[in-house]
């Protein structure tokens, strides 16, 4: 696309249930896209936790200390602004201004809080792709769909599913854009839980009812969290970038990340995914 016609693809990672792994997904998507050579903008709407903002700051500090060079996202245009007490009516304007500031980006990733806020709703209304991580639990599913307490049959969409429906409808009416929505089955336990089959059936039923796709997420692995203090992800690991010992768990995690990127229809490229970093051989006691 020519520079004058290029419009960033806006990816909103949202779920009004806290602890679903939204920030982990955002960080890994951002790093993966950066390694393709794409220009990536980030907006952190989780105003209290600020995981995305701290990740970027940690990345900059680690590079300086390690004398390393890694691709960096464009600056968050809302960083440092007082957004906790903004008027709800001004939220769409704030999001619009932020996206205009990031118009040079190829992708804009927006991390949203685990709750309903005016800024989060405004961001959803500007999304091209909505990504919803969901843990393997009926507690997490409750924000997406309501089930009968006796039969566990799906009765109606949940609060977050209704909010996404409204955002997608608004985008279609305003811009004639069909918003893709994908639910990632995140943090699945290594062993199949007893309620897995029942939960799968309800998720599939809701997907047909409200129109989302289902994709693979990231398992509950320490490797997704241990690199956060360095501002790194498994997409950054290489022979030159290795602040921790690389194990087979890191290699498996990178395969999972590849699956997420492919499910979202996002590009894979660059040295980060050219080859998995070799795992270090475990030490065997004499």
C-alpha positions, 0 to 999 in steps of 0.5 A: 500500500502507498503511504497515503492509503495505509491504515494500521490494523487495530487489534484489541485484546479484551476480556472483562474478566481479569487474569485471562492472560490479555497482557501476555498475549499482547506482549507476545504479539507485539514482539512477534510482529516487530520481528517481521519488520512491521511498525507496531504501535501499542496502547495500554488501557489497563491504567492501574496495572500498566503491564504493557507500559512496564514491559516496554520500559524494561525492554529499553533498560535491558537493551541498554545494559546488555548492549543489545539492539531489538526492535521497539514499538512506537511510543504509546500516545496515551502514556503519562496522560491522566485517563482515570477520571476522564469523562466517558463521552470523551473516550471515543475522541481520546482513542481516535486521537491516539490512533491518528498519532499512530497512523504510521504503524502497520499494526496497533495493539491495544491492551484493555483492563479486566473490567468495563470502561469507557476507553475500553468500549471506545477501543473495541469500536475501532477494532479490526480484530478482537482477540479474547483470551479465555481460561479453561474455566466456567468462571471465565466463560461466564463473561462470554455466555450464561449457562443454566445452573441445573443443566449447564445449557447455554441460555444467553450471551454474557456481558462481554459478548454483548459489548463486543456485539455492540462494538462490531455493529457500530463498526459495520454501521460507521465504517462498513467494516466487518470485525473479526473476533477470535476467542483463544483457549488460553492457559489450558491445563496439560491434562484434560480437566473433567469439565473440558468437554462440557466447556468445549460444547458451550464455547462452540455453541456460543461461537455459532450464536454470536459469531466468533472463531475459536483458536489455540492460546498459550498454555500456563507456562513459566516461560511466558512470564520469566522474561517479562522483567527483561522486557523480552518474550520467547520471540526475542530469544536467539543465540545473542539474546539469552538472559535465561537458560533455554530449555525444551519448554521454550521451544514448545512455547514458541511453537504455541506462539506460532499457532496463535499467530497463524490462527489470528492470520498475522505474519511470521517472519524475521530471525526470531522464527527462522529457527528455534533457539537450541535448548541447553542440555540438562546437567547430569549428576555424576 
